[in-house]
Amino acid sequence: MTNRTLPAVAVLAIATALTAACGDDNDKAAGGAWGDGSRPSAAAAASAPSGDASAPGDPAAPGATGTTERRPSSAPKAVLPSRMRAAPGAREVVAAFKAAGLKVTDAKDRSVDCGPDGLGLGCSELIATDGVTVYVFPDEVSAKEIAETWSGQSFQRGAVVLNYLEAKTPAADRPKYEKVLTDLR
């Protein structure tokens, strides 16, 4: 090797070591490339400056203040409480409204809003439509408490609560929704 090619070989070796140490996001999701909190790989250690063999973020490293927090690439799904077996599902209620000719356009499953990251209401299912929002709770006590909170703007039947706040359902149409829900049980 000549003295002229030595810097090029050194740059290639460093680039290769850095590429091996960095990996891609898929490695982190699978638990590799430090994503699992383990020590760095041999390739990553080899890429560290020669005077400092410790890993970045290593508390034992000179001048280190702590570790870098690693977060998952996506939030874990919230585990919602199960609805009562006797209670109809939110989709079933919306389908009954549609079959009765009531306004349920633009139906959106917003059950994620039931959990701790959403509104935290503790519901099991939540479907919002243009005509009404349907909440299904794990029990009748929870449904009753929410319906009382929304008094005048909701209707409760068993574990199901109809909410008219966001939908702005005309007062004249509300009894139609309530009758369909009552007949559904």
C-alpha positions in Angstrom: 0.0 0.0 0.0 1.3 3.5 -0.8 1.1 6.5 1.5 -1.4 8.1 -0.8 -4.0 5.3 -0.5 -3.7 5.0 3.3 -6.1 7.9 4.1 -8.7 6.6 1.7 -8.5 3.1 3.3 -8.9 4.7 6.7 -11.9 6.7 5.6 -13.5 3.6 4.2 -12.8 1.6 7.4 -14.4 4.3 9.5 -17.4 4.7 7.2 -17.9 0.9 7.3 -17.7 0.8 11.1 -20.1 3.7 11.4 -22.6 2.2 9.1 -22.5 -1.1 11.0 -22.9 0.7 14.3 -25.8 2.9 13.2 -27.9 0.2 11.4 -31.5 1.3 10.5 -34.7 1.8 12.4 -35.8 -1.8 11.7 -32.8 -3.0 13.8 -33.9 -0.9 16.7 -37.5 -2.1 16.5 -36.2 -5.7 16.5 -34.1 -5.1 19.6 -30.7 -4.6 17.9 -28.5 -1.6 17.6 -28.8 -0.5 21.2 -32.7 -0.3 20.9 -33.0 -3.0 23.6 -30.8 -1.1 26.1 -27.9 -3.5 25.6 -24.2 -2.6 25.3 -23.0 -1.5 21.8 -21.9 -4.1 19.3 -18.2 -4.8 18.5 -18.5 -2.7 15.3 -19.8 0.3 17.3 -17.0 -0.1 19.9 -14.5 -0.2 17.1 -15.8 3.0 15.7 -15.3 4.9 19.0 -12.2 7.1 19.2 -9.1 5.1 20.1 -8.6 6.9 23.4 -12.2 6.2 24.6 -13.6 2.7 24.2 -16.8 3.5 26.0 -20.1 3.9 24.2 -22.0 7.2 23.8 -24.4 7.7 26.7 -22.4 5.3 28.8 -22.6 6.6 32.4 -19.0 5.4 32.9 -17.8 7.5 30.0 -15.8 10.6 30.9 -18.1 13.7 30.9 -21.3 11.6 30.5 -24.4 12.9 32.2 -26.6 9.9 31.8 -28.2 7.6 29.3 -30.3 8.6 26.3 -33.9 7.6 26.6 -35.0 5.2 23.9 -38.7 5.3 23.1 -40.6 2.8 20.9 -41.3 4.0 17.4 -45.0 3.8 17.9 -47.1 4.1 21.1 -48.5 0.8 22.4 -52.2 0.3 21.9 -54.4 1.1 24.8 -56.2 -1.8 26.3 -59.8 -0.9 26.6 -62.2 -2.6 29.1 -64.5 -5.2 27.6 -68.2 -4.3 27.2 -70.9 -6.3 28.9 -72.0 -9.4 26.9 -75.6 -8.3 27.1 -74.8 -4.8 25.8 -74.9 -4.1 22.0 -71.7 -3.0 20.4 -71.3 0.5 19.1 -71.3 -0.7 15.5 -74.5 -2.6 16.1 -76.2 0.5 17.5 -75.0 2.6 14.5 -76.2 -0.1 12.1 -79.7 -0.1 13.8 -79.9 3.7 13.5 -79.0 3.4 9.8 -81.6 0.7 9.2 -84.2 3.0 10.9 -83.3 5.8 8.4 -81.6 8.0 11.0 -78.6 10.2 10.2 -75.4 8.3 10.9 -73.2 9.6 8.1 -69.4 10.0 8.5 -69.2 7.3 11.2 -65.7 7.2 12.8 -64.4 4.6 15.3 -62.9 6.7 18.0 -62.5 4.0 20.6 -58.9 5.0 21.2 -60.3 8.1 22.8 -61.8 5.9 25.6 -58.4 5.0 26.9 -55.8 6.7 29.0 -54.2 8.6 26.1 -57.6 10.0 24.9 -60.4 11.4 26.9 -59.9 8.7 29.6 -63.6 8.1 30.0 -63.2 4.3 30.5 -65.6 3.3 27.7 -65.2 0.1 25.8 -66.3 1.4 22.4 -66.9 4.8 20.8 -68.4 5.6 17.4 -69.0 9.2 16.4 -71.4 10.1 13.6 -72.9 13.3 12.2 -76.1 12.5 14.1 -75.0 11.1 17.4 -72.0 9.7 19.3 -72.4 6.2 20.7 -70.5 5.2 23.8 -70.5 1.6 25.1 -69.2 1.2 28.7 -68.1 -2.0 30.5 -71.0 -1.7 33.0 -74.2 0.2 33.6 -72.8 2.1 36.6 -70.1 3.7 34.5 -72.6 4.5 31.7 -75.0 6.1 34.2 -72.2 8.3 35.8 -71.2 9.7 32.3 -74.9 10.2 31.3 -75.5 12.2 34.5 -72.4 14.3 33.7 -73.8 15.1 30.3 -77.4 15.5 31.6 -79.7 17.0 29.1 -77.3 16.2 26.2 -77.3 12.4 26.5 -79.4 9.3 26.8 -78.5 6.1 28.7 -79.9 2.7 28.2 -78.0 -0.1 30.0 -74.3 0.2 29.2 -74.9 2.4 26.1 -74.9 6.2 26.2 -75.9 8.4 23.3 -74.2 11.8 23.4 -75.6 14.7 21.4 -73.0 17.3 22.3 -70.6 17.0 19.3 -73.3 15.9 16.9 -75.7 18.8 17.6 -78.7 16.5 17.0 -81.9 18.5 16.7 -84.0 18.0 19.9 -86.9 16.7 17.7 -84.8 13.8 16.4 -83.4 12.6 19.7 -86.4 10.5 20.7 -86.0 8.6 17.4 -82.5 7.6 18.2 -83.5 6.7 21.8 -86.4 4.6 20.7 -84.2 2.6 18.3 -81.7 2.0 21.1 -84.4 1.0 23.6 -85.9 -1.4 21.0 -82.5 -2.9 20.3 -82.1 -4.6 23.7 
